[in-house]
Amino acid sequence: MKQIFAPWRMTYISQEDGARPGCPFCDLPAQGACEDTLILWKGPAAFVILNRYPYVSGHLLIVPNRHVDDPVALPPDEWAAALAVVPHAVAALREVYRPHGFNIGMNVGRAAGAGIDGHIHVHVVPRWGGDTNFVPVLSDTRVIPEALEVTYRRLLPSFERLDQER
């Protein structure tokens, strides 16, 4: 039997619902865009961050700067600014990972599957034909073949260009 080690996940899964203090989407940007925070880009209305608990390598989150838990609460201009980053995220992931497709969407509220339900965010998930296997089905575990730091370094040049293009 092969073993898969993912010790970085233990901090997340060992905490009970509601036990995570503060909001990471509010706290992390104050530390800046860097490999430690996994923030690839910060703009006036939103930022792009790697999902610390990704479905697959390259799983990005586009997060409005404003702390709201409901899409209705975000002003339209801030929605527009946040969603304007989606095409750039898709282009960056295509350039670096060459996925066959994407899942792009939101989980609003705990009942809808939101892991962080107090601060809305958009998932941009690269997908490949056959990217699922028996491991999630049998053991409720995903295998992520690349370290987050490596993913960060691979995607960063694409997001550094974002400010130059705007």
Backbone as CSV, one residue per row, in Angstrom:
resi,resn,N_x,N_y,N_z,CA_x,CA_y,CA_z,C_x,C_y,C_z
1,MET,0.839,-1.182,0.000,0.000,0.000,0.000,0.883,1.244,0.000
2,LYS,0.525,2.234,-0.836,1.258,3.492,-0.878,0.644,4.457,0.115
3,GLN,1.473,5.340,0.651,0.996,6.348,1.588,1.129,7.721,0.964
4,ILE,0.172,8.558,1.249,0.202,9.937,0.784,0.233,10.827,2.015
5,PHE,1.277,11.654,2.114,1.410,12.534,3.257,0.989,13.954,2.877
6,ALA,0.140,14.554,3.670,-0.280,15.942,3.475,-0.406,16.591,4.846
7,PRO,0.697,16.709,5.596,0.619,17.216,6.967,0.133,18.654,7.066
8,TRP,0.285,19.450,6.020,-0.161,20.832,6.022,-1.668,20.936,6.173
9,ARG,-2.417,19.879,5.858,-3.875,19.904,5.961,-4.379,19.692,7.381
10,MET,-3.557,19.131,8.264,-4.008,18.789,9.608,-4.511,20.009,10.378
11,THR,-3.866,21.137,10.228,-4.309,22.349,10.914,-5.753,22.666,10.541
12,TYR,-6.085,22.526,9.282,-7.430,22.847,8.801,-8.461,21.812,9.270
13,ILE,-8.181,20.543,9.064,-9.196,19.527,9.347,-9.373,19.249,10.833
14,SER,-8.390,19.592,11.664,-8.514,19.311,13.090,-9.315,20.373,13.834
15,GLN,-9.615,21.498,13.187,-10.384,22.547,13.851,-11.878,22.313,13.627
16,GLU,-12.649,22.514,14.674,-14.090,22.372,14.562,-14.665,23.585,13.841
17,ASP,-15.849,23.415,13.246,-16.521,24.528,12.582,-16.607,25.713,13.537
18,GLY,-16.280,26.875,13.024,-16.365,28.085,13.826,-15.149,28.320,14.708
19,ALA,-14.203,27.374,14.729,-13.044,27.513,15.612,-11.915,28.319,14.970
20,ARG,-12.038,28.628,13.691,-10.987,29.382,13.020,-11.160,30.868,13.324
21,PRO,-10.219,31.453,14.042,-10.375,32.857,14.429,-10.177,33.794,13.235
22,GLY,-10.891,34.906,13.236,-10.730,35.924,12.200,-11.136,35.443,10.827
23,CYS,-10.850,36.249,9.855,-11.131,35.922,8.461,-9.819,35.932,7.693
24,PRO,-9.404,34.800,7.166,-8.130,34.788,6.442,-8.145,35.713,5.231
25,PHE,-9.305,35.902,4.621,-9.372,36.769,3.455,-9.280,38.246,3.829
26,CYS,-9.470,38.563,5.089,-9.255,39.936,5.565,-7.864,40.081,6.174
27,ASP,-7.395,39.039,6.853,-6.119,39.105,7.564,-4.902,38.986,6.637
28,LEU,-4.934,38.065,5.674,-3.762,37.800,4.836,-3.328,38.985,3.971
29,PRO,-4.245,39.713,3.325,-3.790,40.824,2.477,-2.966,41.874,3.219
30,ALA,-3.204,42.046,4.498,-2.421,43.008,5.279,-0.944,42.607,5.331
31,GLN,-0.665,41.307,5.161,0.713,40.816,5.174,1.385,40.976,3.815
32,GLY,0.617,41.269,2.786,1.173,41.515,1.461,1.076,40.324,0.536
33,ALA,1.310,40.605,-0.734,1.331,39.566,-1.758,2.702,38.916,-1.743
34,CYS,2.749,37.671,-1.301,4.024,36.966,-1.214,3.759,35.465,-1.107
35,GLU,4.818,34.700,-1.194,4.705,33.254,-1.137,4.118,32.775,0.194
36,ASP,4.399,33.477,1.289,3.866,33.067,2.591,2.344,33.169,2.644
37,THR,1.793,34.214,2.044,0.334,34.398,2.067,-0.343,33.698,0.907
38,LEU,0.425,33.319,-0.101,-0.062,32.719,-1.348,-0.879,33.696,-2.192
39,ILE,-0.788,34.993,-1.875,-1.473,36.008,-2.669,-0.613,36.323,-3.893
40,LEU,-1.187,36.108,-5.063,-0.485,36.340,-6.315,-0.623,37.772,-6.816
41,TRP,-1.736,38.423,-6.473,-1.999,39.769,-6.990,-2.997,40.461,-6.079
42,LYS,-2.784,41.763,-5.861,-3.718,42.577,-5.083,-4.118,43.779,-5.916
43,GLY,-5.425,44.000,-5.998,-5.941,45.165,-6.696,-6.771,46.015,-5.757
44,PRO,-7.321,47.115,-6.250,-8.096,48.010,-5.386,-9.402,47.422,-4.878
45,ALA,-9.965,46.435,-5.586,-11.256,45.871,-5.166,-11.204,44.377,-4.867
46,ALA,-10.130,43.709,-5.269,-10.061,42.250,-5.096,-8.607,41.795,-5.131
47,PHE,-8.404,40.531,-4.762,-7.076,39.930,-4.862,-7.202,38.489,-5.313
48,VAL,-6.082,37.930,-5.783,-6.031,36.539,-6.239,-5.096,35.787,-5.316
49,ILE,-5.563,34.648,-4.838,-4.794,33.836,-3.894,-4.916,32.373,-4.292
50,LEU,-3.862,31.615,-4.054,-3.959,30.168,-4.224,-4.831,29.602,-3.112
51,ASN,-5.646,28.631,-3.443,-6.411,27.933,-2.421,-5.429,27.088,-1.613
52,ARG,-5.370,27.308,-0.317,-4.451,26.562,0.552,-4.846,25.085,0.644
53,TYR,-6.082,24.765,0.327,-6.576,23.385,0.353,-7.201,23.084,-1.005
54,PRO,-6.351,23.006,-2.053,-6.853,22.957,-3.426,-7.509,21.642,-3.812
55,TYR,-8.404,21.738,-4.788,-8.987,20.538,-5.408,-7.951,19.912,-6.334
56,VAL,-7.206,20.777,-7.054,-6.144,20.354,-7.974,-5.062,21.436,-7.947
57,SER,-3.904,21.144,-8.505,-2.842,22.149,-8.601,-3.337,23.327,-9.432
58,GLY,-3.051,24.547,-8.977,-3.444,25.740,-9.690,-4.794,26.296,-9.290
59,HIS,-5.459,25.707,-8.301,-6.780,26.166,-7.854,-6.649,27.566,-7.262
60,LEU,-7.245,28.550,-7.937,-7.169,29.946,-7.525,-8.478,30.425,-6.918
61,LEU,-8.384,31.450,-6.089,-9.552,32.133,-5.544,-9.430,33.613,-5.881
62,ILE,-10.509,34.191,-6.349,-10.578,35.630,-6.561,-11.482,36.166,-5.469
63,VAL,-10.922,37.024,-4.635,-11.588,37.436,-3.401,-11.803,38.949,-3.387
64,PRO,-13.046,39.388,-3.238,-13.262,40.827,-3.056,-12.584,41.296,-1.766
65,ASN,-12.071,42.511,-1.782,-11.447,43.049,-0.578,-12.474,43.285,0.528
66,ARG,-13.682,43.640,0.145,-14.733,43.915,1.130,-15.200,42.603,1.769
67,HIS,-15.294,42.584,3.081,-15.756,41.404,3.830,-17.283,41.350,3.789
68,VAL,-17.811,40.507,2.903,-19.253,40.273,2.825,-19.480,38.784,2.650
69,ASP,-20.597,38.292,3.180,-20.906,36.866,3.080,-21.995,36.562,2.061
70,ASP,-22.459,37.594,1.360,-23.565,37.431,0.429,-23.272,38.242,-0.823
71,PRO,-23.362,37.644,-2.001,-23.091,38.393,-3.234,-23.947,39.652,-3.380
72,VAL,-25.138,39.643,-2.819,-26.036,40.791,-2.910,-25.463,41.997,-2.167
73,ALA,-24.625,41.760,-1.179,-24.077,42.845,-0.352,-22.886,43.550,-0.989
74,LEU,-22.349,42.996,-2.072,-21.188,43.615,-2.711,-21.650,44.614,-3.770
75,PRO,-21.201,45.868,-3.704,-21.610,46.868,-4.694,-21.255,46.422,-6.121
76,PRO,-22.079,46.754,-7.095,-21.854,46.311,-8.482,-20.476,46.666,-9.042
77,ASP,-19.948,47.842,-8.707,-18.637,48.207,-9.238,-17.537,47.305,-8.672
78,GLU,-17.688,46.867,-7.430,-16.697,45.964,-6.840,-16.830,44.564,-7.429
79,TRP,-18.067,44.158,-7.722,-18.287,42.882,-8.413,-17.599,42.909,-9.764
80,ALA,-17.820,43.984,-10.497,-17.231,44.108,-11.831,-15.711,44.043,-11.769
81,ALA,-15.114,44.743,-10.802,-13.658,44.748,-10.662,-13.127,43.361,-10.307
82,ALA,-13.822,42.657,-9.420,-13.389,41.306,-9.037,-13.527,40.343,-10.213
83,LEU,-14.663,40.379,-10.879,-14.900,39.445,-11.979,-14.038,39.746,-13.199
84,ALA,-13.559,40.976,-13.320,-12.675,41.325,-14.433,-11.344,40.576,-14.353
85,VAL,-11.026,40.030,-13.200,-9.770,39.287,-13.029,-9.908,37.839,-13.506
86,VAL,-11.124,37.338,-13.629,-11.334,35.938,-14.029,-10.652,35.612,-15.357
87,PRO,-10.824,36.401,-16.424,-10.151,36.044,-17.682,-8.628,35.984,-17.548
88,HIS,-8.059,36.865,-16.735,-6.609,36.818,-16.539,-6.199,35.542,-15.801
89,ALA,-6.980,35.150,-14.810,-6.687,33.917,-14.077,-6.745,32.713,-15.012
90,VAL,-7.757,32.670,-15.858,-7.884,31.572,-16.823,-6.690,31.571,-17.770
91,ALA,-6.320,32.736,-18.289,-5.179,32.826,-19.212,-3.886,32.376,-18.535
92,ALA,-3.676,32.791,-17.282,-2.463,32.400,-16.556,-2.414,30.884,-16.361
93,LEU,-3.535,30.307,-15.969,-3.567,28.856,-15.764,-3.380,28.104,-17.083
94,ARG,-3.947,28.619,-18.163,-3.739,27.985,-19.483,-2.270,28.022,-19.865
95,GLU,-1.636,29.167,-19.652,-0.232,29.338,-20.016,0.665,28.379,-19.229
96,VAL,0.422,28.258,-17.946,1.319,27.487,-17.082,0.963,25.998,-17.038
97,TYR,-0.337,25.670,-16.967,-0.737,24.280,-16.726,-1.382,23.578,-17.920
98,ARG,-1.853,24.330,-18.903,-2.502,23.766,-20.080,-3.661,22.817,-19.739
99,PRO,-4.591,23.278,-18.906,-5.732,22.415,-18.566,-6.675,22.254,-19.759
100,HIS,-7.514,21.243,-19.688,-8.497,20.976,-20.744,-9.793,21.752,-20.539
101,GLY,-10.010,22.255,-19.339,-11.227,23.000,-19.028,-11.102,23.659,-17.667
102,PHE,-12.203,24.280,-17.226,-12.215,24.995,-15.951,-13.558,24.836,-15.261
103,ASN,-13.533,24.846,-13.945,-14.721,25.083,-13.129,-14.525,26.479,-12.563
104,ILE,-15.520,27.343,-12.745,-15.465,28.703,-12.218,-16.786,28.950,-11.505
105,GLY,-16.719,29.268,-10.218,-17.960,29.497,-9.500,-17.758,29.792,-8.036
106,MET,-18.901,29.847,-7.329,-18.902,30.199,-5.907,-19.725,29.193,-5.119
107,ASN,-19.345,29.020,-3.877,-20.138,28.284,-2.902,-20.550,29.319,-1.855
108,VAL,-21.804,29.694,-1.858,-22.275,30.753,-0.965,-23.006,30.107,0.209
109,GLY,-22.419,30.200,1.395,-22.995,29.621,2.601,-22.477,28.222,2.876
110,ARG,-22.474,27.852,4.135,-21.972,26.536,4.560,-22.743,25.403,3.892
111,ALA,-24.070,25.546,3.768,-24.884,24.492,3.163,-24.512,24.258,1.699
112,ALA,-23.953,25.260,1.045,-23.543,25.138,-0.354,-22.108,24.642,-0.492
113,GLY,-21.434,24.406,0.623,-20.080,23.867,0.586,-18.971,24.881,0.795
114,ALA,-19.315,26.104,1.199,-18.285,27.118,1.426,-17.443,26.750,2.642
115,GLY,-16.132,26.622,2.444,-15.226,26.362,3.559,-15.017,27.603,4.403
116,ILE,-14.989,28.748,3.748,-14.929,30.045,4.434,-16.207,30.753,4.013
117,ASP,-17.222,30.649,4.838,-18.539,31.146,4.428,-18.801,32.590,4.816
118,GLY,-17.888,33.235,5.522,-18.096,34.611,5.939,-17.595,35.647,4.944
119,HIS,-16.859,35.205,3.905,-16.264,36.134,2.943,-16.369,35.483,1.557
120,ILE,-17.235,36.032,0.714,-17.448,35.414,-0.597,-16.166,35.418,-1.426
121,HIS,-16.070,34.469,-2.337,-14.919,34.351,-3.222,-15.294,33.467,-4.409
122,VAL,-14.594,33.667,-5.503,-14.828,32.922,-6.736,-13.697,31.908,-6.916
123,HIS,-14.064,30.658,-7.144,-13.087,29.604,-7.408,-12.803,29.545,-8.911
124,VAL,-11.532,29.436,-9.279,-11.124,29.163,-10.653,-10.278,27.896,-10.576
125,VAL,-10.849,26.801,-11.064,-10.233,25.483,-10.898,-9.892,24.898,-12.270
126,PRO,-8.600,24.727,-12.560,-8.245,24.075,-13.826,-8.617,22.597,-13.765
127,ARG,-9.047,22.060,-14.910,-9.450,20.644,-14.958,-8.827,19.969,-16.177
128,TRP,-8.558,18.698,-16.041,-7.998,17.880,-17.112,-8.872,16.661,-17.288
129,GLY,-8.990,16.196,-18.519,-9.722,14.953,-18.759,-9.095,13.839,-17.939
130,GLY,-9.909,13.138,-17.152,-9.392,12.042,-16.330,-8.646,12.499,-15.097
131,ASP,-8.878,13.734,-14.619,-8.132,14.207,-13.450,-8.687,13.694,-12.129
132,THR,-9.687,12.874,-12.180,-10.160,12.241,-10.954,-9.709,10.786,-10.970
133,ASN,-9.601,10.203,-9.797,-9.210,8.803,-9.703,-9.914,8.177,-8.503
134,PHE,-9.511,7.011,-8.115,-10.185,6.276,-7.045,-9.922,6.830,-5.645
135,VAL,-8.844,7.600,-5.454,-8.474,8.038,-4.107,-9.577,8.880,-3.455
136,PRO,-10.140,9.913,-4.134,-11.204,10.679,-3.478,-12.445,9.834,-3.173
137,VAL,-12.716,8.875,-4.025,-13.899,8.039,-3.835,-13.733,7.103,-2.648
138,LEU,-12.583,6.466,-2.536,-12.380,5.472,-1.490,-11.954,6.057,-0.149
139,SER,-11.193,7.132,-0.187,-10.645,7.626,1.084,-10.959,9.088,1.369
140,ASP,-11.795,9.714,0.549,-12.140,11.119,0.743,-10.878,11.978,0.853
141,THR,-9.904,11.678,-0.016,-8.618,12.361,-0.021,-8.271,12.737,-1.448
142,ARG,-7.720,13.924,-1.637,-7.240,14.337,-2.951,-5.722,14.272,-2.950
143,VAL,-5.162,13.959,-4.103,-3.716,13.945,-4.265,-3.341,15.171,-5.087
144,ILE,-2.580,16.067,-4.499,-2.113,17.269,-5.174,-0.627,17.052,-5.464
145,PRO,-0.247,16.944,-6.742,1.116,16.537,-7.062,2.173,17.625,-6.947
146,GLU,1.767,18.857,-6.655,2.738,19.950,-6.641,2.604,20.745,-5.351
147,ALA,3.717,21.100,-4.742,3.712,21.916,-3.528,3.151,23.301,-3.851
148,LEU,2.426,23.887,-2.900,1.832,25.205,-3.102,2.877,26.262,-3.460
149,GLU,4.048,26.180,-2.851,5.098,27.157,-3.126,5.553,27.078,-4.575
150,VAL,5.600,25.870,-5.125,5.989,25.689,-6.529,4.901,26.259,-7.432
151,THR,3.652,25.970,-7.121,2.534,26.529,-7.893,2.594,28.049,-7.868
152,TYR,2.826,28.616,-6.703,2.915,30.069,-6.554,3.992,30.637,-7.470
153,ARG,5.185,30.058,-7.430,6.298,30.570,-8.233,6.023,30.417,-9.734
154,ARG,5.314,29.380,-10.110,5.008,29.176,-11.534,3.991,30.200,-12.039
155,LEU,3.019,30.568,-11.208,1.959,31.479,-11.644,2.298,32.960,-11.449
156,LEU,3.199,33.272,-10.540,3.481,34.664,-10.193,3.827,35.551,-11.394
157,PRO,4.676,35.123,-12.329,4.994,36.011,-13.458,3.748,36.452,-14.244
158,SER,2.776,35.590,-14.388,1.547,35.954,-15.098,0.786,37.045,-14.371
159,PHE,0.773,36.995,-13.055,0.040,37.993,-12.282,0.844,39.280,-12.105
160,GLU,2.162,39.198,-12.173,2.966,40.426,-12.161,2.683,41.243,-13.413
161,ARG,2.364,40.582,-14.516,2.026,41.276,-15.765,0.652,41.925,-15.704
162,LEU,-0.214,41.487,-14.806,-1.581,42.005,-14.750,-1.601,43.517,-14.533
163,ASP,-0.781,44.024,-13.626,-0.749,45.470,-13.384,-0.210,46.221,-14.601
164,GLN,0.718,45.624,-15.312,1.279,46.270,-16.503,0.251,46.343,-17.630
165,GLU,-0.657,45.372,-17.696,-1.671,45.316,-18.751,-2.846,46.242,-18.475
166,ARG,-3.021,46.672,-17.235,-4.190,47.489,-16.893,-3.928,48.953,-17.097
